[in-house]
Amino acid sequence: MISEPIRAAVISDTHGLLRPEVEKILQSCDVVIHAGDFDNQMVYHKLKIKRPLYAVRGNNDGEWAEQLPLIRRFALGGFSFLLVHDQEDIPQDVKEAQVIIFGHSHMHFQRQENGRLWLNPGSCGYRRFTLPLSLVVLTLEDEGCEIESIFLEEGEDGLMLRKESSWFSKPEKAKNHQENRQEKLKEREKTEKKEKSEKKEKSEKKEKTEKKEKTEKKEKTGEDKTVSGLRKRLRERKNEGIRQRDQLFVIAKIMRLLRRGAQVEWVADNMRLDPAVVEMIYRISVTHPQADAHQILDKLEVNHLLECR
């Protein structure tokens, strides 16, 4: 059991160049794993002095590197490692190796298969053609390890770091990890379902309240319209009564003036009425001498003619 997580920097194909950005990343690591092609002894010794170094010989490493093996197996942080430079050198029987590391191609590669992690960190030394510069940091824990792929990309102020993270579970822990993951997913689904139900209930409650308020408002509006209509009709009747009284008063006055011998034209001009109306009232009073103002008003075809000019 690991007391504390171990950070292992995985690099390859430095070819005599240890970039400042790479050195800064290495400072935060406990060990370095190098998949070969140091290209000179200086980089090898620089890496070895500062922290434990697990390394193999690359095809560009000279006589000084003859002490380094072509294939190296080692255990670290509860994991079994197999390290080579060229993928072609990986033996058919990898035995119990859980993490298989290789380099040479300068191309980052990562795959999990049958409980094993296959890893090429790429190159963080001299750039080959247009291939990206990269390295990997493994954080080894009891349950598994975090895989942090770091890409060094050109930016306005020099190289910028872009990181991609994933997780690799130990084979014996994978089942438990999967069960825990499924349990967390179920718990999340349960929480989401509950939140969705509460949201739906809240929405339905709000809709019901709005519908009720709308109905009450509609009923109130209907009542207001009914009251308003009643008031309007009463007002119209009142105005109609006032108008009728005015008309009766005008007819009675016309009849008095005509009986006193006033001429139709004079009455119309004096009372500012249409002469045709005065003439009509005169004829009705002559043909119906017993008719009063009410009866004459009933006989008039157009009452509004009585309005003043």
C-alpha positions as CSV (number, residue, x, y, z in Angstrom):
1,M,0.0,0.0,0.0
2,I,1.4,3.4,-1.0
3,S,1.6,5.9,1.8
4,E,1.6,8.9,-0.6
5,P,1.0,9.1,-4.4
6,I,4.2,8.9,-6.5
7,R,4.6,11.2,-9.5
8,A,6.6,9.7,-12.3
9,A,7.7,11.8,-15.3
10,V,7.7,9.6,-18.5
11,I,9.9,11.1,-21.3
12,S,11.7,9.9,-24.4
13,D,13.9,10.9,-27.3
14,T,15.3,14.1,-25.7
15,H,18.3,13.9,-28.2
16,G,20.6,16.1,-26.1
17,L,18.0,18.8,-25.4
18,L,16.3,19.2,-22.0
19,R,14.0,22.2,-22.4
20,P,13.4,24.6,-19.5
21,E,9.7,23.8,-19.7
22,V,10.4,20.1,-19.3
23,E,12.8,20.7,-16.4
24,K,10.2,22.7,-14.6
25,I,7.7,19.8,-14.9
26,L,10.4,17.3,-13.7
27,Q,10.9,19.3,-10.5
28,S,7.4,18.4,-9.4
29,C,8.1,14.6,-9.9
30,D,9.5,12.0,-7.7
31,V,11.1,9.8,-10.4
32,V,11.9,10.0,-14.1
33,I,11.3,7.2,-16.6
34,H,13.2,7.7,-19.9
35,A,12.5,5.4,-22.9
36,G,15.9,6.0,-24.6
37,D,17.7,8.2,-27.1
38,F,19.3,10.6,-24.7
39,D,21.8,11.2,-27.5
40,N,24.5,12.4,-25.1
41,Q,25.7,11.5,-21.7
42,M,25.2,14.9,-20.2
43,V,21.4,14.7,-20.2
44,Y,21.5,11.2,-18.7
45,H,23.7,12.3,-15.8
46,K,21.7,15.5,-15.2
47,L,18.5,13.5,-14.9
48,K,20.2,10.8,-12.7
49,I,21.7,13.1,-10.2
50,K,18.5,14.9,-9.1
51,R,16.1,12.0,-8.7
52,P,15.8,8.2,-9.3
53,L,16.0,7.4,-13.0
54,Y,14.6,4.3,-14.8
55,A,16.1,4.2,-18.3
56,V,16.9,2.1,-21.4
57,R,19.3,2.5,-24.3
58,G,18.1,4.0,-27.5
59,N,19.3,3.4,-31.1
60,N,21.1,6.8,-31.0
61,D,22.8,6.3,-27.7
62,G,26.6,5.6,-28.1
63,E,29.2,3.5,-26.3
64,W,28.6,5.5,-23.0
65,A,25.1,3.9,-22.8
66,E,26.2,0.3,-23.1
67,Q,25.6,-0.1,-19.4
68,L,21.9,0.6,-20.0
69,P,19.6,-2.3,-20.8
70,L,17.5,-2.6,-24.0
71,I,14.6,-4.0,-21.9
72,R,13.9,-3.1,-18.3
73,R,11.4,-4.5,-15.9
74,F,10.8,-2.8,-12.5
75,A,8.1,-2.2,-9.9
76,L,7.0,1.3,-8.8
77,G,4.1,2.5,-6.7
78,G,2.5,-1.0,-6.7
79,F,2.7,-1.2,-10.5
80,S,4.7,-3.6,-12.7
81,F,6.5,-1.8,-15.5
82,L,8.1,-2.9,-18.8
83,L,10.3,-0.3,-20.5
84,V,11.9,-0.4,-24.0
85,H,13.0,2.1,-26.6
86,D,11.5,0.7,-29.7
87,Q,8.0,-0.9,-29.8
88,E,9.5,-3.7,-31.9
89,D,11.7,-4.7,-28.9
90,I,8.7,-5.5,-26.7
91,P,8.8,-9.3,-26.0
92,Q,5.9,-11.5,-26.9
93,D,5.5,-12.5,-23.3
94,V,5.1,-9.3,-21.3
95,K,4.3,-11.4,-18.2
96,E,2.8,-9.5,-15.4
97,A,3.6,-6.1,-16.7
98,Q,0.8,-3.6,-16.1
99,V,2.4,-0.5,-17.7
100,I,4.3,-0.9,-21.0
101,I,6.4,2.1,-22.1
102,F,8.2,2.7,-25.3
103,G,9.4,5.6,-27.5
104,H,11.5,6.0,-30.7
105,S,8.6,7.2,-33.0
106,H,8.4,10.7,-31.4
107,M,4.6,10.2,-31.5
108,H,2.4,10.3,-28.4
109,F,0.4,7.1,-28.0
110,Q,-1.8,5.8,-25.2
111,R,-4.1,2.8,-25.0
112,Q,-5.7,0.6,-22.3
113,E,-6.2,-3.0,-23.2
114,N,-6.8,-6.1,-21.2
115,G,-5.9,-4.5,-17.9
116,R,-2.6,-3.0,-19.3
117,L,-1.6,0.5,-20.1
118,W,0.5,0.9,-23.4
119,L,2.2,4.3,-23.4
120,N,4.5,6.3,-25.7
121,P,5.2,9.7,-24.2
122,G,6.3,11.2,-27.5
123,S,9.4,13.4,-27.7
124,C,10.1,16.5,-25.6
125,G,13.6,17.2,-27.2
126,Y,14.2,18.3,-30.7
127,R,11.0,18.4,-32.8
128,R,10.8,15.9,-35.7
129,F,9.1,17.3,-38.7
130,T,5.7,18.7,-37.5
131,L,5.1,16.2,-34.8
132,P,4.0,17.7,-31.4
133,L,6.3,17.9,-28.4
134,S,5.0,15.9,-25.5
135,L,5.6,14.0,-22.3
136,V,3.5,12.2,-19.7
137,V,3.2,12.4,-15.9
138,L,1.9,9.4,-14.0
139,T,0.5,9.8,-10.5
140,L,0.6,6.3,-9.0
141,E,-1.9,5.5,-6.3
142,D,-3.4,2.4,-4.6
143,E,-6.5,2.3,-6.8
144,G,-4.7,3.1,-10.0
145,C,-2.9,6.0,-11.7
146,E,-3.8,9.3,-13.2
147,I,-2.3,9.8,-16.7
148,E,-1.5,13.4,-17.5
149,S,-0.4,13.9,-21.1
150,I,1.3,17.3,-21.5
151,F,1.7,18.8,-25.0
152,L,4.2,21.7,-25.6
153,E,2.6,24.0,-28.2
154,E,3.9,27.2,-29.8
155,G,2.3,30.3,-28.3
156,E,2.8,34.1,-28.6
157,D,5.2,34.1,-25.6
158,G,6.9,30.7,-26.4
159,L,5.9,27.2,-25.6
160,M,2.5,26.8,-24.0
161,L,1.4,23.6,-22.0
162,R,-1.8,21.8,-22.9
163,K,-2.8,19.0,-20.6
164,E,-5.1,15.9,-21.1
165,S,-6.0,13.7,-18.2
166,S,-7.3,10.1,-17.9
167,W,-7.4,7.3,-15.3
168,F,-6.0,3.8,-15.4
169,S,-7.1,1.3,-12.7
170,K,-5.0,-1.5,-11.4
171,P,-6.4,-4.8,-12.8
172,E,-7.3,-6.1,-9.3
173,K,-8.9,-2.8,-8.5
174,A,-10.7,-2.3,-11.8
175,K,-13.8,-4.2,-10.8
176,N,-14.2,-2.3,-7.6
177,H,-13.5,0.9,-9.4
178,Q,-16.1,0.0,-12.1
179,E,-18.6,-0.9,-9.4
180,N,-18.0,2.4,-7.5
181,R,-18.3,4.3,-10.8
182,Q,-21.6,2.6,-11.6
183,E,-22.8,3.3,-8.1
184,K,-21.9,6.9,-8.5
185,L,-23.7,7.0,-11.8
186,K,-26.8,5.5,-10.3
187,E,-26.7,8.0,-7.4
188,R,-26.3,10.8,-10.0
189,E,-29.2,9.5,-12.0
190,K,-31.3,9.3,-8.9
191,T,-30.4,12.9,-7.9
192,E,-31.1,14.1,-11.4
193,K,-34.4,12.2,-11.5
194,K,-35.4,13.8,-8.1
195,E,-34.4,17.3,-9.3
196,K,-36.4,16.7,-12.5
197,S,-39.4,15.6,-10.5
198,E,-39.2,18.5,-8.2
199,K,-38.8,20.9,-11.1
200,K,-41.8,19.4,-12.8
201,E,-43.9,19.6,-9.6
202,K,-42.9,23.2,-9.1
203,S,-43.7,24.0,-12.8
204,E,-47.1,22.3,-12.5
205,K,-47.8,24.2,-9.3
206,K,-46.8,27.5,-10.9
207,E,-49.0,26.7,-13.9
208,K,-51.9,25.8,-11.7
209,T,-51.5,29.1,-9.7
210,E,-51.2,31.2,-12.9
211,K,-54.3,29.4,-14.3
212,K,-56.3,30.1,-11.1
213,E,-55.2,33.8,-11.1
214,K,-56.1,34.1,-14.8
215,T,-59.6,32.6,-14.1
216,E,-60.2,34.9,-11.2
217,K,-59.0,37.9,-13.2
218,K,-61.3,36.8,-16.1
219,E,-64.3,36.5,-13.7
220,K,-63.5,39.8,-12.1
221,T,-63.2,41.4,-15.6
222,G,-66.5,39.8,-16.5
223,E,-68.1,41.3,-13.4
224,D,-66.5,44.6,-14.1
225,K,-67.9,44.5,-17.7
226,T,-71.3,43.6,-16.4
227,V,-71.3,46.4,-13.9
228,S,-69.9,48.8,-16.5
229,G,-72.5,47.7,-19.1
230,L,-75.3,48.2,-16.5
231,R,-74.0,51.6,-15.6
232,K,-73.8,52.5,-19.3
233,R,-77.3,51.5,-20.0
234,L,-78.6,53.4,-17.0
235,R,-76.7,56.4,-18.1
236,E,-78.1,56.1,-21.7
237,R,-81.6,55.8,-20.3
238,K,-81.0,58.8,-18.1
239,N,-79.7,60.8,-21.1
240,E,-82.6,59.6,-23.2
241,G,-85.0,60.8,-20.6
242,I,-83.3,64.2,-20.4
243,R,-83.3,64.4,-24.2
244,Q,-87.0,63.5,-24.4
245,R,-87.9,66.1,-21.8
246,D,-86.0,68.7,-23.8
247,Q,-87.8,67.7,-27.0
248,L,-91.2,67.9,-25.3
249,F,-90.3,71.3,-24.0
250,V,-89.4,72.5,-27.5
251,I,-92.5,71.1,-29.1
252,A,-94.7,72.7,-26.4
253,K,-93.0,76.1,-26.9
254,I,-93.4,75.9,-30.7
255,M,-97.1,75.0,-30.3
256,R,-97.6,78.0,-28.0
257,L,-95.9,80.4,-30.4
258,L,-97.8,79.1,-33.4
259,R,-101.2,79.4,-31.6
260,R,-100.4,83.0,-30.8
261,G,-100.0,83.6,-34.6
262,A,-96.2,83.5,-35.0
263,Q,-95.0,82.6,-38.4
264,V,-93.1,79.3,-39.0
265,E,-90.0,81.0,-40.4
266,W,-89.9,83.4,-37.4
267,V,-90.2,80.5,-34.9
268,A,-87.5,78.5,-36.6
269,D,-85.1,81.4,-36.7
270,N,-85.9,82.5,-33.2
271,M,-85.4,79.0,-31.7
272,R,-82.6,78.1,-34.1
273,L,-84.5,75.1,-35.5
274,D,-84.9,73.6,-39.0
275,P,-87.9,75.3,-40.6
276,A,-89.0,71.9,-42.0
277,V,-89.4,70.6,-38.4
278,V,-91.4,73.6,-37.3
279,E,-93.5,73.2,-40.4
280,M,-94.1,69.5,-39.6
281,I,-95.1,70.3,-36.0
282,Y,-97.5,73.0,-37.3
283,R,-99.2,70.6,-39.8
284,I,-99.6,67.9,-37.1
285,S,-101.1,70.4,-34.7
286,V,-103.6,71.5,-37.5
287,T,-104.6,68.0,-38.5
288,H,-104.7,66.8,-34.9
289,P,-105.9,69.8,-32.8
290,Q,-106.3,67.7,-29.7
291,A,-102.7,66.3,-29.8
292,D,-100.4,67.3,-27.0
293,A,-96.6,67.5,-27.1
294,H,-96.2,63.7,-26.3
295,Q,-98.4,62.7,-29.2
296,I,-96.8,65.1,-31.7
297,L,-93.3,63.7,-30.6
298,D,-94.5,60.2,-31.3
299,K,-95.7,61.2,-34.8
300,L,-92.4,62.9,-35.7
301,E,-90.3,60.5,-38.0
302,V,-86.9,61.9,-37.0
303,N,-86.6,63.1,-33.4
304,H,-83.0,64.4,-33.8
305,L,-84.4,67.2,-36.1
306,L,-85.5,69.0,-33.0
307,E,-81.9,69.6,-31.9
308,C,-80.8,73.2,-32.2
309,R,-78.8,74.3,-35.3
